[in-house]
Amino acid sequence: MTGTLINIGTVLVGTLIGVTVGSRLPEGMRQRVLAGLGMVTLVIGVDLALAWGREDTSQSTPLYVLGGVLIGGMIGEALGIERRLETLGDRVQERLSTTEGSTISEGFVSASLLFCVGSLTVVGSIQDGLTGDYQTLATKAVLDGFASIALAATLGWGVGLSVFTILIVQGGITLGAGVFDDVLQGEALAVLTSAGGVTIIGIALKLLELKDVRVGNFLPALVVAPCLVGLVSLF
């Protein structure tokens, strides 16, 4: 759990810095910060989405990613994952803020998705759980720390609430690392990474205010895509 605790610490520090600095920045400056984060997030998402091209995988790998994203999106839509995340954020916002037009909910949801969707989360947590090697998560923690500064500067301290999501997701994977290590190998891991990259692209589109693709509803793709690889391998 060392890597997860470090990650939580960097996000909290980044949020504190972002809230402190953000209130002193003019609106135009804050919008440029958010746009910059959106563009960098887009590049990261594209890089991860093309993971199959850097791995020794079959020609069917893009189809697994496509199937995982489409099927996972339908499952997420049916379950209303994005709506439930927003509802949770809104409840927290109602309890902790009386300010009209508060962005606590948006900060919580956006940060939770950005910090917990991607291969670094899964691979780093598995390494930490199996071998105690938390270097991957430490690298992720630094990236998340800088991202939290940019997010908190525009969306406020709701970004800091994402530490609970990090604790549950990363901590859960770390504690159950033995199970994931046997499953997420080779093509299955490449497919998971690519599907995660696609969802991160969705986050970037929202940050850039181009399209709200309701990324939360695509989270099941991170499970469905690797499962498709395993299912096909059985035949």
Contacts in CASP RR format, 6 or more apart in sequence:
PFRMAT RR
TARGET T0000
AUTHOR 0000-0000-0000
METHOD contacts of the structure
MODEL  1
MTGTLINIGTVLVGTLIGVTVGSRLPEGMRQRVLAGLGMVTLVIGVDLAL
AWGREDTSQSTPLYVLGGVLIGGMIGEALGIERRLETLGDRVQERLSTTE
GSTISEGFVSASLLFCVGSLTVVGSIQDGLTGDYQTLATKAVLDGFASIA
LAATLGWGVGLSVFTILIVQGGITLGAGVFDDVLQGEALAVLTSAGGVTI
IGIALKLLELKDVRVGNFLPALVVAPCLVGLVSLF
1 128 0 8 1.000
1 171 0 8 1.000
1 174 0 8 1.000
1 175 0 8 1.000
2 128 0 8 1.000
2 132 0 8 1.000
2 134 0 8 1.000
2 137 0 8 1.000
3 124 0 8 1.000
3 128 0 8 1.000
3 134 0 8 1.000
3 137 0 8 1.000
3 138 0 8 1.000
3 141 0 8 1.000
3 170 0 8 1.000
3 174 0 8 1.000
4 125 0 8 1.000
4 128 0 8 1.000
4 137 0 8 1.000
4 166 0 8 1.000
4 167 0 8 1.000
4 170 0 8 1.000
4 171 0 8 1.000
4 174 0 8 1.000
6 134 0 8 1.000
6 137 0 8 1.000
6 138 0 8 1.000
6 141 0 8 1.000
7 115 0 8 1.000
7 137 0 8 1.000
7 140 0 8 1.000
7 141 0 8 1.000
7 144 0 8 1.000
7 166 0 8 1.000
7 170 0 8 1.000
8 163 0 8 1.000
8 166 0 8 1.000
8 167 0 8 1.000
9 141 0 8 1.000
9 163 0 8 1.000
10 141 0 8 1.000
10 142 0 8 1.000
10 144 0 8 1.000
10 145 0 8 1.000
10 148 0 8 1.000
11 111 0 8 1.000
11 115 0 8 1.000
11 141 0 8 1.000
11 144 0 8 1.000
11 145 0 8 1.000
11 148 0 8 1.000
11 159 0 8 1.000
11 160 0 8 1.000
11 162 0 8 1.000
11 163 0 8 1.000
11 166 0 8 1.000
12 160 0 8 1.000
12 163 0 8 1.000
13 145 0 8 1.000
14 145 0 8 1.000
14 146 0 8 1.000
14 148 0 8 1.000
14 149 0 8 1.000
14 152 0 8 1.000
15 148 0 8 1.000
15 149 0 8 1.000
15 151 0 8 1.000
15 152 0 8 1.000
15 156 0 8 1.000
15 157 0 8 1.000
15 158 0 8 1.000
15 159 0 8 1.000
15 160 0 8 1.000
16 152 0 8 1.000
17 149 0 8 1.000
17 152 0 8 1.000
18 148 0 8 1.000
18 149 0 8 1.000
18 150 0 8 1.000
18 152 0 8 1.000
18 153 0 8 1.000
18 156 0 8 1.000
19 152 0 8 1.000
19 153 0 8 1.000
19 156 0 8 1.000
19 157 0 8 1.000
21 149 0 8 1.000
21 153 0 8 1.000
22 30 0 8 1.000
22 152 0 8 1.000
22 153 0 8 1.000
22 154 0 8 1.000
22 156 0 8 1.000
25 33 0 8 1.000
25 153 0 8 1.000
30 153 0 8 1.000
30 154 0 8 1.000
31 154 0 8 1.000
33 150 0 8 1.000
33 153 0 8 1.000
33 154 0 8 1.000
34 150 0 8 1.000
34 151 0 8 1.000
34 153 0 8 1.000
34 154 0 8 1.000
34 155 0 8 1.000
34 207 0 8 1.000
35 207 0 8 1.000
35 208 0 8 1.000
36 150 0 8 1.000
37 147 0 8 1.000
37 150 0 8 1.000
37 151 0 8 1.000
37 207 0 8 1.000
38 204 0 8 1.000
38 207 0 8 1.000
38 208 0 8 1.000
39 204 0 8 1.000
39 208 0 8 1.000
41 114 0 8 1.000
41 147 0 8 1.000
41 200 0 8 1.000
41 203 0 8 1.000
41 204 0 8 1.000
41 207 0 8 1.000
42 201 0 8 1.000
42 204 0 8 1.000
42 205 0 8 1.000
42 208 0 8 1.000
44 197 0 8 1.000
44 200 0 8 1.000
45 196 0 8 1.000
45 197 0 8 1.000
45 198 0 8 1.000
45 200 0 8 1.000
45 201 0 8 1.000
45 204 0 8 1.000
46 197 0 8 1.000
46 201 0 8 1.000
47 197 0 8 1.000
48 118 0 8 1.000
48 119 0 8 1.000
48 193 0 8 1.000
48 194 0 8 1.000
48 196 0 8 1.000
48 197 0 8 1.000
48 200 0 8 1.000
49 65 0 8 1.000
49 194 0 8 1.000
49 196 0 8 1.000
49 197 0 8 1.000
49 198 0 8 1.000
49 200 0 8 1.000
49 201 0 8 1.000
50 194 0 8 1.000
51 119 0 8 1.000
51 190 0 8 1.000
51 193 0 8 1.000
51 194 0 8 1.000
51 197 0 8 1.000
52 61 0 8 1.000
52 62 0 8 1.000
52 65 0 8 1.000
52 190 0 8 1.000
52 191 0 8 1.000
52 194 0 8 1.000
53 61 0 8 1.000
55 61 0 8 1.000
55 186 0 8 1.000
55 187 0 8 1.000
55 190 0 8 1.000
56 186 0 8 1.000
57 186 0 8 1.000
57 187 0 8 1.000
57 190 0 8 1.000
57 191 0 8 1.000
58 187 0 8 1.000
60 232 0 8 1.000
61 187 0 8 1.000
61 190 0 8 1.000
61 191 0 8 1.000
61 194 0 8 1.000
62 194 0 8 1.000
64 187 0 8 1.000
64 191 0 8 1.000
64 225 0 8 1.000
64 228 0 8 1.000
64 229 0 8 1.000
64 232 0 8 1.000
65 191 0 8 1.000
65 194 0 8 1.000
65 195 0 8 1.000
65 198 0 8 1.000
65 225 0 8 1.000
67 224 0 8 1.000
67 225 0 8 1.000
67 228 0 8 1.000
68 195 0 8 1.000
68 221 0 8 1.000
68 224 0 8 1.000
68 225 0 8 1.000
68 228 0 8 1.000
69 195 0 8 1.000
69 198 0 8 1.000
69 199 0 8 1.000
69 218 0 8 1.000
69 221 0 8 1.000
69 225 0 8 1.000
71 220 0 8 1.000
71 221 0 8 1.000
71 224 0 8 1.000
71 228 0 8 1.000
72 218 0 8 1.000
72 219 0 8 1.000
72 220 0 8 1.000
72 221 0 8 1.000
72 223 0 8 1.000
72 224 0 8 1.000
73 217 0 8 1.000
73 218 0 8 1.000
73 220 0 8 1.000
73 221 0 8 1.000
75 220 0 8 1.000
75 224 0 8 1.000
76 82 0 8 1.000
76 216 0 8 1.000
76 217 0 8 1.000
76 218 0 8 1.000
76 219 0 8 1.000
76 220 0 8 1.000
77 214 0 8 1.000
77 217 0 8 1.000
79 217 0 8 1.000
79 220 0 8 1.000
80 217 0 8 1.000
81 216 0 8 1.000
81 217 0 8 1.000
81 219 0 8 1.000
81 220 0 8 1.000
82 109 0 8 1.000
82 214 0 8 1.000
82 215 0 8 1.000
82 216 0 8 1.000
82 217 0 8 1.000
85 109 0 8 1.000
85 112 0 8 1.000
85 113 0 8 1.000
85 216 0 8 1.000
86 105 0 8 1.000
86 109 0 8 1.000
88 108 0 8 1.000
89 104 0 8 1.000
89 105 0 8 1.000
89 108 0 8 1.000
89 109 0 8 1.000
89 161 0 8 1.000
90 105 0 8 1.000
92 104 0 8 1.000
92 105 0 8 1.000
92 108 0 8 1.000
92 158 0 8 1.000
92 161 0 8 1.000
93 102 0 8 1.000
93 104 0 8 1.000
93 105 0 8 1.000
96 104 0 8 1.000
97 104 0 8 1.000
103 154 0 8 1.000
103 155 0 8 1.000
103 156 0 8 1.000
103 158 0 8 1.000
104 156 0 8 1.000
104 157 0 8 1.000
104 158 0 8 1.000
104 161 0 8 1.000
105 158 0 8 1.000
106 155 0 8 1.000
107 151 0 8 1.000
107 155 0 8 1.000
107 156 0 8 1.000
107 158 0 8 1.000
107 159 0 8 1.000
107 161 0 8 1.000
107 162 0 8 1.000
108 158 0 8 1.000
108 159 0 8 1.000
108 160 0 8 1.000
108 161 0 8 1.000
108 162 0 8 1.000
110 151 0 8 1.000
110 155 0 8 1.000
110 159 0 8 1.000
110 203 0 8 1.000
110 206 0 8 1.000
110 207 0 8 1.000
111 147 0 8 1.000
111 148 0 8 1.000
111 151 0 8 1.000
111 155 0 8 1.000
111 158 0 8 1.000
111 159 0 8 1.000
111 160 0 8 1.000
111 161 0 8 1.000
111 162 0 8 1.000
111 165 0 8 1.000
112 161 0 8 1.000
112 162 0 8 1.000
112 165 0 8 1.000
112 166 0 8 1.000
113 199 0 8 1.000
113 203 0 8 1.000
113 215 0 8 1.000
113 216 0 8 1.000
113 219 0 8 1.000
114 144 0 8 1.000
114 147 0 8 1.000
114 151 0 8 1.000
114 200 0 8 1.000
114 203 0 8 1.000
115 121 0 8 1.000
115 144 0 8 1.000
115 147 0 8 1.000
115 148 0 8 1.000
115 162 0 8 1.000
115 165 0 8 1.000
115 166 0 8 1.000
116 162 0 8 1.000
116 165 0 8 1.000
116 166 0 8 1.000
116 169 0 8 1.000
116 170 0 8 1.000
117 196 0 8 1.000
117 197 0 8 1.000
117 199 0 8 1.000
117 200 0 8 1.000
117 203 0 8 1.000
117 215 0 8 1.000
117 219 0 8 1.000
117 222 0 8 1.000
118 193 0 8 1.000
118 196 0 8 1.000
118 197 0 8 1.000
118 199 0 8 1.000
118 200 0 8 1.000
118 222 0 8 1.000
119 189 0 8 1.000
119 192 0 8 1.000
119 193 0 8 1.000
119 196 0 8 1.000
120 136 0 8 1.000
120 137 0 8 1.000
120 139 0 8 1.000
120 140 0 8 1.000
120 143 0 8 1.000
121 140 0 8 1.000
121 169 0 8 1.000
121 170 0 8 1.000
121 173 0 8 1.000
122 173 0 8 1.000
122 180 0 8 1.000
122 184 0 8 1.000
122 189 0 8 1.000
122 192 0 8 1.000
122 222 0 8 1.000
123 136 0 8 1.000
123 184 0 8 1.000
123 189 0 8 1.000
124 134 0 8 1.000
124 136 0 8 1.000
124 137 0 8 1.000
124 140 0 8 1.000
125 137 0 8 1.000
125 170 0 8 1.000
125 171 0 8 1.000
125 172 0 8 1.000
125 173 0 8 1.000
125 174 0 8 1.000
125 177 0 8 1.000
126 173 0 8 1.000
126 174 0 8 1.000
126 177 0 8 1.000
126 178 0 8 1.000
126 180 0 8 1.000
126 181 0 8 1.000
126 184 0 8 1.000
127 133 0 8 1.000
127 134 0 8 1.000
127 135 0 8 1.000
127 136 0 8 1.000
127 137 0 8 1.000
127 177 0 8 1.000
128 134 0 8 1.000
128 136 0 8 1.000
128 137 0 8 1.000
128 174 0 8 1.000
128 177 0 8 1.000
129 174 0 8 1.000
129 175 0 8 1.000
129 176 0 8 1.000
129 177 0 8 1.000
129 178 0 8 1.000
130 177 0 8 1.000
130 178 0 8 1.000
130 181 0 8 1.000
137 170 0 8 1.000
148 159 0 8 1.000
148 160 0 8 1.000
148 162 0 8 1.000
151 159 0 8 1.000
152 158 0 8 1.000
152 159 0 8 1.000
152 160 0 8 1.000
173 180 0 8 1.000
183 226 0 8 1.000
184 192 0 8 1.000
184 226 0 8 1.000
187 229 0 8 1.000
188 226 0 8 1.000
188 229 0 8 1.000
188 230 0 8 1.000
189 226 0 8 1.000
191 225 0 8 1.000
191 226 0 8 1.000
191 228 0 8 1.000
191 229 0 8 1.000
192 222 0 8 1.000
192 225 0 8 1.000
192 226 0 8 1.000
194 225 0 8 1.000
195 221 0 8 1.000
195 222 0 8 1.000
195 224 0 8 1.000
195 225 0 8 1.000
196 221 0 8 1.000
196 222 0 8 1.000
198 218 0 8 1.000
198 221 0 8 1.000
199 215 0 8 1.000
199 216 0 8 1.000
199 218 0 8 1.000
199 219 0 8 1.000
199 221 0 8 1.000
199 222 0 8 1.000
202 211 0 8 1.000
202 213 0 8 1.000
202 215 0 8 1.000
202 218 0 8 1.000
203 215 0 8 1.000
205 211 0 8 1.000
205 212 0 8 1.000
205 213 0 8 1.000
206 212 0 8 1.000
206 213 0 8 1.000
206 215 0 8 1.000
END
